[in-house]
Amino acid sequence: LLCAAPPPRQPAGVDRSVTPLLPPLREELRLLPAAANGDGSPAWMIHDPVCNRFFRIGWLDFEMLARWDLGSPAAVVESIQSETTLLPNTGDLQALTAFLERHSLLRIATQAGVRSLTERAARQQHAPLTWLLHHYLFFRLPLARPQGWLGRVAQRLDWLYRPGTAILIALLSLVGLLLAGRQWDSFRTSFVDNLTTGGLIGFALALTCAKALHEFGHALTATRYGVRVAHMGVAMVVLWPMLYTDTSESWKLANPRQRLAIASAGIVAELALAGLATLAWSLVPDGPLRSALFFLATTSWVLTLAVNASPFMRFDGYFILADLLDMPNLHERAGHLARTWLRRHLAGLDEPWPERLPPGQHAGLIAFALVTWVYRLGVFIGIAVAVYYMFFKALGILLFLVEIGWFVLRPLIVEMREWRSRRNDIPVSRKRGALIAAVVLILAGLIPWPGSLSGAAWLHAERQHTVHAPLAGRVVRLAGSGPVDAGQLLVEVESPELLLSARRADGQRESSERELAGLSGLPDGEQRRAQIQGQHDKYAAEAGAFRDEAARLQLLAPFKGQLVDVDPSLAAGVWVAPRQALGMVIDPTGWVVEAFIPEADVGRVRPGDAARFHPTGQPFGILEGKVIEVDSTRSSTLPHPALDAAAGGPIATLPNQQQSPTPGRSPRESLYRVRIVVNGSPALPRIAIGEVRIAGEGRAWLPAAVNRILAVGVRELGF
C-alpha cells in the first residue's frame, strides 16, 4: 500500500465501456538509462522512489512505456510497429501490464484495484510466529545516515583513488607477503597459540575494525560517484551482527564499471588493510602491537577471501560477479534455470526454459546454481551447529531445527510438492528409474564395502634410545654419527660441581684417617675413635656417591646400532642441560609406525590388518606393514613434537602457555594409537612424519550413518 498512489481523475471525453484503456502509471516513477544488454540492445531502469527499488527493462518495454499515454493498447502497438523496427503484439503489452501491476507500479484507478491490492497486502501479512522466524533470521538496525559527512570526507580522501596510491599499496602488500613467507612458521604458530580467550577477543576487535573499514570503502566510493548512501548500521544474520551499508541506489548508474567499483570497494579496502598489517607484522618486534597486527592481517585475509569474495552468498563477490556479467538477479535467474534443468532431465517434465541465453552462458548458470546449492547447504548446516552451541541446550536444539527446516528442508519440500502435483506428467520410465535407483542406493548402503582408513603417523626404529645427560655438565668427548657397539662411549660429560664435591669429600675422608691414626696412646682415644670413624665412613660414602654420579655422565650405547640425530651444536667444551637430547641410538634392523586414528574409525582396525606408510615429501619411500597393536584408550599426549601442528605437523593440539611447541601436548580430537610393524627399512634411517593407510574392516555406510545420527541425538537430547 505504501507504493500506491491515489486514483487519478477520469480524463474528459473517454468512454471506457467502448475502448479499453491502459491503467495509468504512478507519477513519481523515474526512468533512468542503464548499460546496454549483452546483445547490444539498449536498457533502462525504472526507479520506484517510495520503495527505493529498481527494475531493469529492455527496448520493447521502453517503447511501450514511452507511448503509454496513448491509452489504447491497439494504438500503442500500431505506433511502435510504424515508428520502429520492433513488431510487438497485444500479448507483449499485457505481459508488461501484469509486471507493472505485480510490482505496484500502477496507480489505483478503480475500486477493484483497491480490493486487489488490499487482498495482496493481506496475503503478505505473516502470522506472529512466521514474523518472528523471519526477523530472527535477518533484520537490520540502521545506526547512521552518513550522507552529509560522507560528502565532506570524500573530497579530502580523493587521493586514495589515484593510480599511484593503488600501486604503492600493492607493492607494500607484496613486500609484506614475501617477508611473512620467510617467517611462515612463526606466523602459523602465532595463529595456533592465539586460540585462547584473549586471542578470540583480539580477533573479534580486529574483525570489527576491518569490517568498519570495509563498509566505509563502499560508502566512500558510492559517494564519489554521486550515489546516495541512505543509511549504515548493523544487520543481524541469524543473531550474528554484521555491519552493512545501503548502496542500493547504485543501480541508478548506467556505467557498469562504476557499479563494479562500488561493489568491490569493500574487498579492496580490506585487502589493503591486510597487506599493510602483514608488512607491519613482519617488521615490528614481539609484543602487544605485533599481536594486534597479526589479528588484523589474519581476519582481513581469511574473511575477505573466504567469505566476502565468494559469489555463492549475497556478499560482495556475488554483486561483483553480477556486475561483471551484467546480469541482475543472478542467483534467482540461475536457480530458475537449474530447477528447470532438473525437472527436464530427472523428472522428464516438458518444462519451458524461463529465458533464452547463449549455450555457454546457459550451461554456466546451471552449473553455478548447482554449486551454489551445495555451498549453501554446508554453510547453513554450519550456521545451525554454531547457533546450537551459542545457546543453552533446549533453545539451541530448537534453533538448530529451525535452521535446518527453513534453509534445507523447506526448499526440498516445496520442490517435491511441485513434482507431486505434476506426477501425471512424469513419464512412467522416469518413475520406474527413480524406484530402481532408490532400491540400488539402499542396497549399496547396506553392503559392507571394503575400504581403507587413514591417519597421521610417524616412523621410528623399534629399538631406540635418546642420549641425554642426567645432570648439567660440560662435554669432554663426543662420538660422531655412525655405527656403534654396545657399551661404546658416545658422549663424555664432566660436572665441575661433582668433581669439586668428590674432592672435598676425599679431603675430609683423608683428614679423618689422619685423625684416627693420631689417636693411639691418648687416654680418651677409644671413645673418640668411634665418633671419628663414623665421620670417616660418611665422607667415604659421599665420595663414592659423587663418583657414581660422575660415572653416569659417561653416556654409553645401550645396544649395537647407529648413532643418529646428533645435535650439530655439540662440541668439546659446550655445556649441556639435564635431559637435553644429544643424539639417538637406533637399531636399524626393525622399524615401527605409530599411527593416530580418529575415534569413529578405531573399531574397524584389528591386529594383522595390512597397512601402508606414506612419508611426507617422499613419494618413493612407501613402506608396507601390518597392525600389531591398537590402544584401548585415547592418546592424551603426542609422543613426538614433529607431529604437532604448531611445529608443522599434521595433528592439531590444545594450546599451552609456552612460546614453542614441546613434546607431550594434547591432541584436540580423540585419537587412538595404532602400532604397525613395517617390512624392510626406510631409505634413510631416521624418523619420518607421514600418513598411514590401513585396510580396515568393511562397513556399510547407511547403518553407520544412522547409528551416528541416533547416537548424537541421544547424547544431545539428554538433559
C-alpha positions, 0 to 999 in steps of 0.5 A: 500500500505504501507504493500506491498512489491515489486514483487519478481523475477520469480524463474528459471525453473517454468512454471506457465501456467502448475502448479499453484503456491502459491503467495509468502509471504512478507519477513519481516513477523515474526512468533512468538509462542503464548499460546496454544488454549483452546483445547490444540492445539498449536498457533502462531502469525504472526507479520506484522512489517510495520503495527505493527499488529498481527494475531493469527493462529492455527496448520493447518495454521502453517503447511501450512505456514511452507511448503509454499515454496513448491509452489504447493498447491497439494504438500503442502497438500500431505506433511502435510497429510504424515508428520502429523496427520492433513488431510487438503484439497485444500479448507483449503489452499485457505481459508488461501490464501484469509486471507493472501491476505485480510490482505496484507500479500502477496507480489505483484507478478503480475500486477493484484495484483497491480490493486487489491490492488490499487482498495482496497486502493481506496475503503478505501479512505473516502470522506472529510466529512466521514474523518472528522466524523471519526477523530472527533470521535477518533484520537490520538496525540502521545506526547512521545516515552518513550522507552529509559527512560522507560528502565532506570526507570524500573530497579530502580522501580523493587521493586514495583513488589515484593510480599511484596510491593503488600501486604503492599499496600493492607493492607494500602488500607484496613486500609484506607477503614475501617477508611473512613467507620467510617467517611462515612458521612463526606466523602459523604458530602465532595463529595456533597459540592465539586460540585462547580467550584473549586471542578470540577477543583480539580477533573479534576487535580486529574483525570489527575494525576491518569490517568498519573499514570495509563498509566505509570503502563502499560508502566512500566510493558510492559517494564519489560517484554521486550515489546516495548512501541512505543509511549504515548500521548493523544487520543481524544474520541469524543473531550474528551482527554484521555491519552493512551499508545501503548502496542500493541506489547504485543501480541508478548508474548506467556505467557498469564499471562504476557499479563494479567499483562500488561493489568491490570497494569493500574487498579492496579496502580490506585487502589493503588493510591486510597487506599493510598489517602483514608488512607491519607484522613482519617488521615490528618486534614481539609484543602487544602491537605485533599481536594486534597486527597479526589479528588484523592481517589474519581476519582481513585475509581469511574473511575477505577471501573466504567469505566476502569474495565468494559469489555463492552468498549475497556478499560482495563477490556475488554483486561483483560477479553480477556486475561483471556479467551484467546480469541482475538477479543472478542467483534467482535467474540461475536457480530458475534455470537449474530447477528447470534443468532438473525437472527436464532431465530427472523428472522428464517434465516438458518444462519451458526454459524461463529465458533464452541465453547463449549455450555457454552462458546457459550451461554456466548458470546451471552449473553455478546454481548447482554449486551454489546449492551445495555451498549453501547447504554446508554453510547453513548446516554450519550456521545451525551447529554454531547457533546450537552451541551459542545457546543453552541446550533446549533453545539451541536444539530448537534453533538448530531445527529451525535452521535446518527446516527453513534453509534445507528442508523447506526448499526440498519440500516445496520442490517435491510438492511441485513434482507431486502435483505434476506426477501425471506428467512424469513419464512412467520410465522416469518413475520406474528409474527413480524406484530402481535407483532408490532400491540400488542406493539402499542396497549399496548402503547396506553392503559392507564395502571394503575400504581403507582408513587413514591417519597421521603417523610417524616412523621410528626404529623399534629399538631406540634410545635418546642420549641425554645427560642426567645432570648439567655438565660440560662435554669432554668427548663426543662420538660422531654419527655412525655405527656403534657397539654396545657399551661404546662411549658416545658422549663424555660429560664432566660436572665441575660441581661433582668433581669439586664435591668428590674432592672435598669429600676425599679431603675430609675422608683423608683428614679423618684417617689422619685423625684416627691414626693420631689417636693411639696412646691418648687416654680418651682415644677409644671413645673418640675413635668411634665418633671419628670413624663414623665421620670417616665412613660418611665422607667415604660414602659421599665420595663414592656417591659423587663418583657414581654420579660422575660415572653416569655422565659417561653416556654409553650405547645401550645396544649395537646400532647407529648413532643418529640425530646428533645435535650439530651444536655439540662440541668439546667444551659446550655445556649441556642441560639435564635431559637435553637430547644429544643424539639417538641410538637406533637399531636399524634392523626393525622399524615401527609406525605409530599411527593416530586414528580418529575415534569413529574409525578405531573399531574397524582396525584389528591386529594383522590388518595390512597397512601402508606408510606414506612419508611426507615429501617422499613419494618413493619411500612407501613402506608396507606393514601390518597392525600389531597393536591398537590402544584401548584408550585415547592418546592424551599426549603426542609422543613426538613434537614433529607431529604437532601442528604448531611445529608443522605437523599434521595433528592439531593440539590444545594450546599451552602457555609456552612460546614453542611447541614441546613434546607431550601436548594434547591432541584436540580430537580423540585419537587412538594409537595404532602400532604397525610393524613395517617390512624392510627399512626406510631409505634413510634411517631416521624418523619420518612424519607421514600418513598411514593407510590401513585396510580396515574392516568393511562397513556399510555406510547407511547403518553407520550413518544412522547409528551416528545420527541416533547416537548424537541425538541421544547424547544431545537430547539428554538433559 
